[in-house]
Amino acid sequence: MKINSKDFRVQEGEKVKLKKWPTLVKPVYQSKEQYQELLGEQVGELSALQQLHYASNRYAVLLIFQAMDAAGKDGAIKHVMSGINPQGCQVFSFTHPSATELEHDFLWRTSQCLPERGRIGIFNRSYYEEVLIVRVHPEILRSQGLPDGLLDEKTIWQERYRSIVDLENHLYRNGTRIIKFFLHLSEEEQRKRFLDRIDEPEKNWKFSLADIEERKFWKQYMQAYEACLSATSTKIAPWYVVPADDKENARLIISRIILDTFKALKMRYPKANAKRRQELQSIRQRLMKEGPSGN
């Protein structure tokens, strides 16, 4: 099976119903060995493109990962980006805002972490939390210190979607390319993974009582994700709904989408002008005059 990025892309203006999007598809790989081989090939290809991206220094790339707990965000980032030079990549995880962050607009804390040109930025959760968890738990919204006139839940989510789309349009116009992944996990698969985290001692640290409490809001989260994906997937900053019940397959899909995005940038290494070539030849002559080391 060949991965086609378009199969997982939410089209601009599309009304998303997550029940119609699969959490499991036919795997690309036939065995664990083939999975490792395919992932290795794609990681190697991505490593070469990242080096070109760094050298060309024309674009910034921002990868956003959103999902329910245990969907595999951390694992996807770890495996897919395993070949990336750390100098050209930054990963940020966003949890509850600090007191200082709450004194600013909801986009402020993530805006400080946006990637520079030539770099890859990864947001493990992001500003989208402000229209997901905050929408499911409106008491968080009421604790953010906003003026009463701005707390109308009939309008605030559409206003925040607009702010997000405006930001992403601005970033695009200034050379940042954004890829957004929603790892689509089934409720049953989450239950199995939570049990694994309890039964396997080395995974106990991943599980907390808060995780099981959030499961009670599964339906509300799905509704919040549907509204968010529908309102903020655009041609220039699309959402990809990645079936996440099979972790290995999800990683292969994610890496293919990233590769396709990089290739579309049509990057090339900087060409030396006449002055630079002359400078390099002068340096070469100096090095040649030194002779072999030790002479």
Rosetta blueprint (number, residue, H / E / L):
1 M L
2 K L
3 I L
4 N L
5 S H
6 K H
7 D H
8 F H
9 R E
10 V L
11 Q L
12 E L
13 G L
14 E L
15 K L
16 V L
17 K L
18 L H
19 K H
20 K H
21 W L
22 P L
23 T L
24 L L
25 V L
26 K L
27 P L
28 V L
29 Y L
30 Q L
31 S L
32 K H
33 E H
34 Q H
35 Y H
36 Q H
37 E H
38 L H
39 L H
40 G H
41 E H
42 Q H
43 V H
44 G H
45 E H
46 L H
47 S H
48 A H
49 L H
50 Q H
51 Q H
52 L H
53 H H
54 Y H
55 A H
56 S H
57 N L
58 R L
59 Y L
60 A E
61 V E
62 L E
63 L E
64 I E
65 F E
66 Q E
67 A E
68 M L
69 D L
70 A L
71 A L
72 G L
73 K H
74 D H
75 G H
76 A H
77 I H
78 K H
79 H H
80 V H
81 M L
82 S L
83 G L
84 I L
85 N L
86 P H
87 Q H
88 G H
89 C E
90 Q E
91 V E
92 F E
93 S E
94 F L
95 T L
96 H L
97 P L
98 S L
99 A H
100 T H
101 E H
102 L H
103 E L
104 H L
105 D L
106 F L
107 L L
108 W H
109 R H
110 T H
111 S H
112 Q L
113 C L
114 L L
115 P L
116 E L
117 R L
118 G L
119 R L
120 I E
121 G E
122 I E
123 F E
124 N E
125 R L
126 S L
127 Y H
128 Y H
129 E H
130 E H
131 V H
132 L L
133 I H
134 V H
135 R H
136 V H
137 H L
138 P H
139 E H
140 I H
141 L H
142 R H
143 S L
144 Q L
145 G L
146 L L
147 P L
148 D H
149 G H
150 L H
151 L L
152 D L
153 E L
154 K L
155 T L
156 I H
157 W H
158 Q H
159 E H
160 R H
161 Y H
162 R H
163 S H
164 I H
165 V H
166 D H
167 L H
168 E H
169 N H
170 H H
171 L H
172 Y H
173 R H
174 N L
175 G L
176 T E
177 R E
178 I E
179 I E
180 K E
181 F E
182 F E
183 L E
184 H E
185 L L
186 S L
187 E H
188 E H
189 E H
190 Q H
191 R H
192 K H
193 R H
194 F H
195 L H
196 D H
197 R H
198 I H
199 D H
200 E L
201 P H
202 E H
203 K H
204 N H
205 W H
206 K H
207 F L
208 S L
209 L H
210 A H
211 D H
212 I H
213 E H
214 E H
215 R H
216 K L
217 F L
218 W H
219 K H
220 Q H
221 Y H
222 M H
223 Q H
224 A H
225 Y H
226 E H
227 A H
228 C H
229 L H
230 S H
231 A H
232 T H
233 S L
234 T L
235 K L
236 I L
237 A L
238 P L
239 W E
240 Y E
241 V E
242 V E
243 P E
244 A L
245 D L
246 D L
247 K H
248 E H
249 N H
250 A H
251 R H
252 L H
253 I H
254 I H
255 S H
256 R H
257 I H
258 I H
259 L H
260 D H
261 T H
262 F H
263 K H
264 A H
265 L L
266 K L
267 M L
268 R L
269 Y L
270 P L
271 K L
272 A L
273 N L
274 A H
275 K H
276 R H
277 R H
278 Q H
279 E H
280 L H
281 Q H
282 S H
283 I H
284 R H
285 Q H
286 R H
287 L H
288 M H
289 K H
290 E H
291 G L
292 P L
293 S L
294 G L
295 N L
